[in-house]
Amino acid sequence: MEKELEFKEIINIIQNHRQNAYRKINEELVMMYYEIGQYLSKKLMLVNMEKVQFQKLQTKSKNNIQL
């Protein structure tokens, strides 16, 4: 009976640390996805800014040609 209790305690220790490991992994995954999202947002913002500037230059050059 005593050995069965010791074995159950060992199983509890393993399960507790396994759960802690899963939490840590999930935290890292969340941080990774957040960082990827930030990176992509910045890249999209830069692409959109370049697109707007290109369109402004196109409009300006068309206006200059028509004059």
C-alpha positions in Angstrom: 0.0 0.0 0.0 2.8 2.4 0.9 4.6 1.7 -2.4 1.4 2.4 -4.3 1.2 5.9 -2.5 4.8 6.6 -3.4 4.1 5.7 -7.0 1.1 7.9 -7.2 3.1 10.8 -5.8 5.7 10.3 -8.5 3.0 10.2 -11.1 1.6 13.5 -9.7 5.1 15.1 -9.8 5.5 14.1 -13.5 2.0 15.3 -14.4 2.5 18.7 -12.6 5.8 19.3 -14.5 4.3 18.1 -17.7 1.5 20.6 -17.3 4.0 23.4 -16.5 6.0 22.5 -19.6 2.8 22.7 -21.8 2.0 26.2 -20.3 5.5 27.4 -21.1 5.4 26.1 -24.6 2.0 27.8 -25.1 3.3 31.0 -23.8 6.2 30.9 -26.2 3.9 30.1 -29.1 1.7 33.0 -28.3 4.7 35.3 -28.1 6.0 33.9 -31.5 2.6 34.6 -33.2 2.5 38.1 -31.7 6.0 38.9 -33.0 5.1 37.5 -36.4 2.0 39.6 -36.5 3.9 42.8 -35.6 6.5 42.0 -38.3 3.8 41.5 -40.9 1.9 44.6 -39.9 5.0 46.7 -40.2 5.8 45.2 -43.6 2.2 45.8 -44.9 2.2 49.4 -43.6 5.5 50.1 -45.5 4.1 48.5 -48.6 0.9 50.6 -48.4 2.9 53.7 -47.8 5.1 53.0 -50.8 2.0 52.3 -52.9 0.4 55.6 -51.9 3.6 57.5 -52.6 3.9 55.9 -56.0 0.3 56.8 -56.8 1.0 60.4 -55.8 4.0 60.5 -58.1 1.9 59.0 -60.9 -0.8 61.7 -60.4 1.8 64.5 -60.2 3.6 63.3 -63.3 0.3 63.0 -65.2 -0.7 66.5 -64.1 2.7 67.9 -65.2 2.4 66.2 -68.6 -1.0 67.7 -69.2 0.2 71.2 -68.6 
